[in-house]
């Protein structure tokens, strides 16, 4: 682990627009720190804006408390989405930020990578529940020019949730204008662990969704707009053994 190394930043899309109801229902304790100046772009997840195109029939879930699915080893498992499409977005300051961030980009990093810019209440709850040592699927969202959405790699949580500094930065796509809302949003740090030899595409996961299928309760398939979702140990083992 590289916990003492300088954290680097990636570019990953515009922030999601949470509904007023979702914002008012957020009951989690806020993490509050004084603002810090940042010059680097946020990694707000365009992925969560694009999940309608990935899943089509997905409906926005109501925020619910996170129930931790802890394995016998003490690990928890997650799925975290990043944008694989090369696309420019404009921050509040007028700065243009490219949203693309791939598993190969993560692999090239020499220090822990901040996973920030998430602006969905349920996804943020999931991030607060993360612990150091948890594992997460790297999910490539979007799918144009022959690309398909799906799981392409594995990463590890190397630092638990802390205040997302991009909320203060107008040069970032994660900027939050209302000061009272800034404490809601958190970031974690991740490191690359592996790239799958063969991606597990969304279409493949959906084959095991119906009835008593092993993935019938997988949060990615039941609440598909989430950019950060829970994965049970059974689901994790099934997918990694495919």
C-alpha positions, 0 to 999 in steps of 0.5 A: 500500500502507498498510504504515505505517497502523494495522492494523484487525481484522474478525470471522470465526468460531471456530477449527478443531479440529485433530486430534492427528495434524495438530498432531504432524506440524507440522514448520514452524519456529515464529515466536515473539514475546512475547505482546501484549495485544489487545482486539479480536476474532480473525478465526478462520475459521469458514469452515474449520469450515463447508466440509463443508456447502460441499463435502459429500464433502470429506475432511481432507487430511494435512499436506504441505509447500507447493510454491510455484507461482510465476508468471513475474512472481514472484507466487504465488496463493491462495484465502482463505475468510471467513464470509458468514453472520451468526453469533455465537460465544463466546470463552473469556472469554465475549465474543460475537463475530460471525463475518461478514466480507464482501468489502464489509467488506474494501473499507471498510477504510482500512488493511491488514487482519489475516487471523488466527485460522487454526488448520489446519496445512496452511493455516498452511503456505500462509500462511507461504509468502506473499510481499508482492505475492501475490494471493488470491481472497476466497472467501465460505464458507457458503450459507444464505438463498439465498447460495452459497459461491464467489469474490467478490473479489481481495485482495493480500498486503501483509505476510508472515506474523508471529505471530498475536497472537490466540493470547494473547487470551481475548477472541478466537476465535483464543485457544490455551490451550496455550502450546507450540502458540501459535508454530505460528499466523501472520497476514498482512495483506491489502488489497482490490483488486477485487470480481467483477462476477459471483461464481464459485460453487463449483458452477461451479468443480466443473464443471472438476474431473474428468478432465483439467479445468483445475481438476482439481488445484486445492487448493480442490477436492482439499482443500476443508476448507482455509480457505487454499489454493494456486492455480496461475497457470493456475488463476488465469488461467482463473478470472479470465478466466471 
